[in-house]
């Protein structure tokens, strides 16, 4: 074997192992200040000793020298010759220098100005001089060089440590590093194979049905042969054909059974493979959590605060593709909690709290969803001050701010740029970066929840899928197309009875589990034409955070696990409400919906707004052949404080206009008897009603359709998929 190649291989392995080792050392150093100091010191000593031995064997003299100097500091701290806080600070700085050396192997061999200064600082704290760097040692070349074995670590201080160490080594022995691109490809391939095996099951069912048809056809021929009088020679031939037919039927039955069993076994194995690949994509959250104690300590020191960070269940895994976003979100939460959420030690003692603040990160798995809670025992949120900031920044009027519930006031923190640092410090420190946290989590298909008690603390909960490779979804039908919703967001499916419907603050709702839930037609919301025409339409009750909505669909297809793929091409890329696509076994493509986007629009539609004064209250005629679309659009108009009357088609609308007075007409386009374009032309051609403004509401969004509407005489053309309270209010105000 080439000696140089072996050396490079060993150095690369050393870099990988030492990066993990440094993380453990930092965690142990921070624990020196806690009650578990003895255990932490043993762990740090063992890791430093091993690092020093490995570095010296590979000729990385500067790393070996720094590790040796850090050992001296640790020994001095254990013997009480130096303060724990001083030792902790200097050893953490040494870890930073060591981290840089791992990336710069030349400096790791010969040393640098930074290493010299660091060794000097360590030596001053420990009181022990550190030998200067000697000549660089290189691994001796030989015909068959062997990888150096790390020196034996000092025996553990307690007997119970030994099994844990053995367990850790056993896990390391069973682990390998895999290129992430390969893992991603395996995930996509496993998903495609799972879909293909589902198609195989479908083909197996179709094959069984074909054989069944052949069997029935054979029975018909046999009955016909028995009823026909034929010569004996032909009768004998028919009897042989009958025997062959029975034999063929038996063989076909056995084939169908074996084939079906094989397909089911294959599908089960592929499903298991897909699960294993998805599991392999999971990375322990400890990968990012291990850096948090050091980060929290550094921030706390700059604020002159004492903080105890507790992390629970950091060994739970998350999809590696989500790791960076989860880390970024939690960094925002931790920084805000330490910097602004926790009070100063003096203030905490005046309030009867421990001088040391506590931040707790809890992780748990609920089905396919991951829950991460970040809880602090700080000052909590002052909702009155949050409202005042919103008014000062002109995000809300005083009347609107006064009407906010406590929960709605807390959710103001998610507004982009809601507060400056000075304003945040005065309130509760939650404004900085919270819009970023919410955006990152919702991009992953998750949600963010906040609960706070003033003077007691705040808990922020992130709820997100554990894996993005495979997802269990509920497939629903809208027209001839199939759409999917993450099963984790689905609370229930139901049929909407006419008696179940109600109106709350001008918004259509349905009673679900004893509570009114916003009722919205999913088709018009997505910009698809019309809405459900059934008397008892099917609906899916979905949840996002603390919000619920019943989304009316055309029908249910199935619930299944699908391989999620990002939107490709320009047609769906960047489209609102769309999270991705999934291939189905029958060849169709299911469009996966992004529930957070849908719920944002539902909240916008259902949010009560300040009603128009009586002098501005209009009488509006709403024309649409879909009862659900009429109810949804009517709720928007009523939310603006106007009176609404309805018509089911253009003919009925034109008749009502002849006998009633209206200030505004809203009409759909595609309707029976008289469509929206024809209705508009007829209205504008009738002098007595031509002055009434007409707004066309349609899912037809092409420039040609808009031109046809305006040519017909419409005063405005709004697309249903883009319809909201604000856009509708602006159009009505402009026209009236």
N, C-alpha and C positions, 0 to 999 in steps of 0.2 A: 504493500500500500504506500502511496506517495506521502512522505512525511509532512510536507507543506500542507497538503490537503487535510491531513489529520489534525494539524495544528489549527487550521481555520475552523474545522468542524468543532474542535474542543473550545475554541474561543467563542464561537457562536452559541454553543450550549451554555458556556459560562455566563454570557450576557443574559440569556433567557432566565437561567436559574437565579442569578444574582439580583435581577430586577424584582423577582418575587420575594427573594430573601430580604431585600432592603425594605419592602413593604411591611414584612413581619417585624423587622427590627424597629421601624418607626412606630408601629402599634405598641410594641413592647416598651419602648422608651417613654411613650406617653403614659402607659400604665404604671410607670415608676412613681407617679404622683398619686396613685390610687391605693386602695387597701390591698390589692393583689400585687404589691410591689415585689415581694420575694419571688413569686412565680414568674413575673415579668422579667426580673433581672436574670433568672436562670435561662429563660428563653433567649434573651438578647445575647447573653454570654455565649450560648451554644451557637447561635447563628453567626456572630462575629468571628468566633474561633474557626468555624468551618469556612467562612468567606476568606479569612486570612490564609488558611492553608491552601485552598484552591488557587487563590491569586498568586501566591509565591511559587506554586508548582508550574503555573503557566507563565511565569516571568513578569507578572503585572505588579511590579514592586511598589508603585505608588498606592495601589489599592491595599496591598498587604500592610504597608506602613500606616495608612489611615485606620485600618481595622485594628491594628495593634495599639495605636494611640487611643482609640475609642474604648478598647478593653481596659486600658489603664484608668480612664475616666470612670467607667462603670465600677471598677474595683474600688476606686477612691470614694465613690458615692455610697457603696455598700458598707464601707468601713467608717462612714460618717466624716470623712475628711473634706468633703465638699458638699455644698447644698444641693438638694435634689433638683430644684428648679434650674440652678446654674448648669448642672450636669445635663439635664434634659434639653435645655436650649442649645448647648454647644454640640451635643450628639445629633440633634435634629439637623443642625447646620451641616454637620459632617455627612449625614445621609444625602443631603442635597448635592454636595461635592462628589460623593461616591456615585450618585446617579448620573452626573455629568461624565465622570470617568468611564462608566460602562459604555457610553456612546462614543468616547474618544479614546481608543485603545492605545494610540501613541502616547498620550498624556498618562494613561494608566501604566505604561512601561517606564517612562522617564520622569514623570512628575511635572508639575507646572507651578506657576506663582500661586494659584488658588490652593493647590495641595500643600504647598509650603506654609502658607498663612494658616490653613486649617489645622495642620499638624502642630504648629506653634500654639494656636489657641487651645487645642486639646491638651497639650503638654502643660500649659499654664494652669488649667483647671485641675488636672490630675496631680501635678507636682512631680511628674516623672519625665525625665528627658527621653526623647525618642531617637533611636539611632538614625543617622542619615541614610539616604538611599544608597545601597551598594550597587555593584555592577549588575546589570540586567541579566537575570538567569533565563535561559531558554530551555525548553524541553529537549532532553538528549535524544539525538536521532539514533535509530536502530533499524535493523532489517524488518522487525515486526513490532513497532512501538505499541504500547498499551495505554489506554486512557488512564490518567492518574486517578487514584481513588482518594476521595476527600479524607482528611485526617479524622480520627475518631474524636467525636465531641466529648466534652466532660460529662461524667455520669450525672444523671438528673438528681436534683436535690431531694425529690420525693419518689417513693417507689411507684406511685400510681401514674407517673409521667411516662413510664416505659411503654405500656400498652398503647397510649395515644401516639407516641412517636412511631411505633411499629405500624400502627394503622395508617399514619400519614405516608410512610414510605411505601406501604402496600398500594395505596391509592395512586401514588406517583408511578409505581411500576406498571400499573394497568392503564396509564394515560399516555396519549400521544398527541402531538400538535398536528393539526390538519389545516391546510391552506383554506382560507375562508371562501375563496371563489369556488373551490371544489365542493365545499359543503353546500354553498348556495345552489350549485348545479345539481347536486344530489337531491336537494329539496325540491327543485322544480321537476326533476325527472321522476321522483317518487310520486309527486302530485299528478303528473301526466299519466303515469302507469296506473294509479288508482282510478283515474277517470276511464282509462282504456279498459281496465278490468270490469268496471261498471257497465261499459258498453258491451263487453263480453257476456255479462250476465243477461243483458237485454237481448243480445243475439241468441243466447241459449234458450230463453223463453220463446223467442220467435221461431226457433228451430223446432221446439216441442210442439208449438201450435201448427206448424207445417206438417209434421208427421201425423198429428191428430187429424188434419184434413185428409191426408192420404188414406188414413185408416178408415175414415167415414166413407170416402169414395170407394174403397175396396169392398166395404160392406154392401154398398149399393149394387156393385157389379155382382156380388155373390147372390144377393136376393133376386136380381134380374135373371141370373143363370138358372136359378131354381124354378122360376116361373116360365121359362122358355123350353119348349119341347125340341130337343136336339138329338141327332143320332148317337148311338152308344160310343162310337170312336171319339166323337167330339166331347161327350160327357166325361169320358176318362181323362181327356186332356184338361177339361175344366176342373176336375177333382184334383189333378196334379197342380194346376194353377192356384186352386184354393189352398192346398197344403203349403205351396211356396209363399202365398200371401200371408198365411198365419205365421210362417217362420220369419218372413220379412218384418211383420208387425212386432214379433217378440224381439228380434234383433234391434229394431229401431227403438223399442221401449228401453232395452238395456243400454243402448248408446246414449239416449237422452238422459237416462239416470246417471250413467258414469260421467258424461260430459257436464251435467249440472253439478255433480259432486266436485268434479275437478275445478270447474269455474269458481264454485263457492270457496274451495280451499285456496285457490290462487288469489281470489279477492281478499280473503282473510289474511293471507300472508303478506300481500301488498299493503293492506291497511296497517298491519303490524310494522312493516318496513317504513311506511310513511310516518308512523308514530315515533319509531326509533330515530329516524332522520330529524324529525322535529325536536325530539329530546336532545339529540346531539347538537342542535343549534342553540340550545339553552346554555347560557353562561351564568355561573353563580353571581348574584348581585354583589357578593363580597369583592368581586373584581374591581368595582368602583367604590363600594362602601368602605373598603380598607383605607382609602385616602381621606375619608371624611374626618376622623378624629384629629388628624394633624391639621387639616384646614380649619376646623372649628376652633381648635386651640389657638392657632395663629390669629384668627379674627378676634377671638375673645381677649387676647393679650393686648391688641391694639385698642380695644374698647375698655380695658382695665376691668374686665368682668371675669367671673369664675363660672365655667360651664361644664356640666357633666353630660356627655353624649352617650346614650344607650341605644344599641342597635340589636334588634331581635329578628332571627330567622334570615340572616344574610346569606345562608347557603341556598336559598330558593333561587331557581334559575329564571332567566328572561331571555327572549330571542336576541341573539347577538346583534342583529340589525337595529334593535331598539336601544342598545346599551348606551350609546352616546346621547340620545335624546333624554333618556331617563336620568343619566348623570347630570346633564345640563339643567334639567328641571329641578332636581334635588339640590344642586349647588345654589340656585336662586333661593329656594326655600330655606336652606340652612343659613345662608348669608343674611337674609332678612330676619330670621328668627334670632340670631345672635346679635346682629347689629342694632336692630330696632325692637324686636319682640321682647327680649329679656331686659329687665331693669338693671340698674347698677346695684352692686352689693349693698351699699348703704340704703338705697331706697327699698330694696327687697326686705331688709331687716326691719325698717320702719313699718312695712306692711305686714310684718309677722311671717314672712317667707324665709326659707333658708337662703343664706348669702349666695350659695352656689345655685345657679339656674340649671334647669334640666331640659334637655331636648331628647325626645325618644323617637326613633324610627322603627315602626312595626311593619312587617311584611307578612302577608298571608295569601293563600291561593283559594279562590272560590270558583270551582268549576274550571272554565278556560280563562278566567279573569284573574289578574294580579292586583292586589290592593296594597298600596304603600301609604302609610300614615306618618306624617311628620307633626309631632305634638310638642308644644312648649308650655311651660308654666309661667309665661310672662304676663304682660299687661293686658292682653286681649285687644279687641277693637272697640273703639268709641264710634258707634254708628251715627250719632248726632254730628260729630266732627267730620265724618266721611261725607255726609250729606252737604255740610257747609262747604267743603272743598269742591264738591261737584257743582254747587251753585256759583262759587267764586270763579271757577274755571268755565262757567257758562255751558256745562254739560247738561244741566237741568234747570228748569225754572224753580223758584221757591215753592210754588204750588205742587209741582211734580215731585220735588224732593220730600215735601211733607207727606205726600201720599205713599211713599215707599215703605214697604214692610222692612223689618229688621234684616231678613235674608236678602232682600233686594238691595238694601243699603250696603251690606257686606260685599255683594257681587259687583259693586262699583269699582272694586280694586282691580277687576279684570279689564277695565277700560284702558286702551293704550295711552300711555303718558298721563295717567290719571293724576299723579302727584309728583312734585319735585322732592328731592332728598330732604330739604328743610321742612317742607310740609309733612312729609311722611314721618320724620322724626317726631314731630309734634303729635301726630295722630297715633299710629300704632305700627308704623314701619312695614306695611304690607303692600305698598303700591309699586315698589321697584321690581320690575321684571315679572310680575304676576301675569300680565298679558302674554308674555313669552312662554311662561309655564303652561298656561291654558292652551295656547296655540300648538305647542309641541305635543302635548298629551292628546288633544283632539285630532291632530294629524295622524296619530297612531290608532285612532278609533276608540280613544278612552274619554274619560271625563274627570273633572276636578270638583271636589266638594270642600266647603269651608264651614266650620262651626267655631264659634268664639264666645267666650264669656268674659266680659270686661273685668279686669283685675285678676282673672284666674288662668287665662291662657287661650291658645288657639290650636286647633287641629285642622290640618289640610290633608285631604285624602285624594290620592291619585288612583284611578281605577282604569286599568288598561289590559289589553289581551296579553297573555303570556307568550304567545307565539303568533307570528304573522304568516308563517309558511302554509299551514293548514287551518281552516276556520270552519266551525260548525255554523251553518246559516239556515235560515228559514226562507224558502223560495216561494215567492208570490207571483201572481199573474196580473199584469196590467195590459188589457187588450190581448194581443197575440205574443207579447214579450214577457220574459221571465226576469224578475228582479230578486236580489237576495239581501237579507238583513242579518247582521251577526246575531246568532241565537242568544248570545249573552245580553243583548240589548232588548230582547223580546220578553215581555212579561206575560202576555196571554194572547189568545186569538178568540174572536167572538163574532156573533152576528148582531148587527145594530137593529133593534126593533124600533118602530116609530115612537112607541111610548117611552123608550129609554132616552130619547133626545131631550135636551133642555137648553136654555139660553142663560149664560152667566156673563154679566157685564157686556152684553151685546155680542158675545162669542158663543158659537154652537159648541155644545159639550154633550157628553154621554156619561152616565153613572157607571163607574167601574169600582168594584169592591167598596161601595158605599160613598165614593168620592167623585165629584164632577171632574171629568177628564176632557181636555180639548179634543174635538172631533174635526178631522181635516181629511179631505179627499186627496189621496196621494197623487193621483193622475194629474189634476190641475196644478198641484204644488210643483210637480216636476216639469210642468210645461207641456204635458200631454193633453189631448183634447178631451173636453167634457168631464164626466165623473160617472160614478156607478148609478145605473138605472134601477137596481133591484129595490124591492120594498124593504128587505132585510139584508143589506149588503154586508159582506164579510169585512172584518177590520182586524188590524194587528195593533195591540197595545205595546208601545215601546217606552223605554225609560232612558233618560240621559241625566245623570246626576240625580237631582231631586225632582226633575220634571217628567211628566208622563203625557202621552198623546195617543189617541186612537186614530190610526191611519187607515182609511177606507181603501180597499183593493178590489180587484175583480174576482179573485179566487186564490186558493192555496194550492201549491204544487207538492212540496215535500220539505222535510228537514234532512240535511245531509252535510257531511264534511267535504269541503271543496278545497282545491289548491288555488290560492288567491294570486293573481298576477296584476301588476300595475297596468293602468290604461295605456294602450299603445295607439299611435297614430294621432292625427289632429282632431278626429271627430269627438272623442271622449276626453282627451287630455285637457285637464284644467276645467272640465265641466263641473258646475255646482252640483252638490249632493252625491257625487260619484266617487267611490273609494277604489274601485278596481273591477276586474272581471274574473269569471271562472267558467271553464268549459264543462258542459254537461254531457252525459253519456249519449243523448240523442242527437248530438252535434250542435245544439244551440249554445249560445253564449249568454250566461247570466250576468247582468250588470249589478255589481254590489254597491249598495247605497251607504252613504256616510251619515249615520244617524245624528252625530253632533250638528252637522250643517242643517239637517232637516229640523231638528228641535230648535235651533236658533231662529229659523224662519217661522216655525209654529209659535214660538214665544213672541216674535215680532207681530204676528197677526193677532195673537190673543191678548196682547198687552192692552189694558184699558188706558185710554188717553183722555185728556181733558176735553169734555164735550163742547161742541160749538154753542155759543149763546143762542137764545131763542130766535133772534133776528136772522141768524145764519143757518138755522135748521132747515134742511131742504127735504123736499118730497121726491124720492128717487124711485124710478121704475127699473127693476132688474130683470133682464130677459135671458133665460138659459133653460135648455131642455133637461139638464141634469139636476135633480133635487139636491144632491150633495154639493155640487158646484154652486147652486143658488144659495144654499145655507152658508157655505164657506165665504163666498163673496159678500153675501148680505151681512154677515157678522162684521166684516171689515167696515162696511158703510155705516152700520149701526154704532160701531166703536167710535166713529167720528161724530156721532151725535145726530145723524140724519134718520128720517123715516123711510122705510123701504116697503115697496109693494112688488109682487112678483108676477111674471108671465112665463109660460112654459114654451112659447114659440113666437115667431114674428107676427103671425096672424092675430093671436090673442093680445099681443102688445099693442098692435095698431088699433085694435078695437077699444082697448082701455084708454088710449090717448085721445080718442074721439069724445069720450064721456068724462074724463078726469083731467085735472091739471097737474103737471109734473114740472119740477125744476131741472131734472137731469135724467137721462136714459143711459143705462149700462147694458150692452147686449153682447151675447156670444155670436160667433159666426156660423158654425155648422149646426143647424137646427132643422127639424122637419117643417113642412108647410111653407115657411118663409124664412130664408137664412138672414144672417145679420147684415150682410151687404145690401140685400134687396130691401130689408126693412129700413135701413138708413136712407137709401135712395127715395123710398116712398114717403118717409117722414119729411125729408128736405123738399120734396115736391109738393107737399101739402101746406099752403100758406099759413093756416091756422096754428100749425105746430112746428113749422120750420125753424122757429127761433130756439127751440129746446136743444141744449147741447147734447150731443151723442158721443159716448165713449165706447169704443169697441174693445171688449176683453176677449182675447183669443190665444190659443196655444200656437197658432200659426205665426211664426216669427220671422219669416223671410222678408227681405225688402220688397219683393213683388206683392206679397200679401198685404203689407202695410200700405203700399201705394194704392192697391185696390180699395182698401178701406177709406183712405183719405179722398180718393177719387169719388167714392160713393157719397161723400159729404160728411164723414165722421169728423168731429172736432178734436179727437184724440184717439190714439191706438195704443193699448197697453197689452203686454204679453203676460199671460197668466203665470208662467214660471218665474217672472220677475216682479210679481205683484206683491205689495206690502202696504202697510198703513201709511208710511211716509209718501211713497210714490203716488198712491191713490189720492191722498189728501192734497198733494201739490197740484195734481191735475184738476181736481174739483175746485180748489181755490182759484186756479187760473181761469177756469171757464165760467165760474159763477160769481 
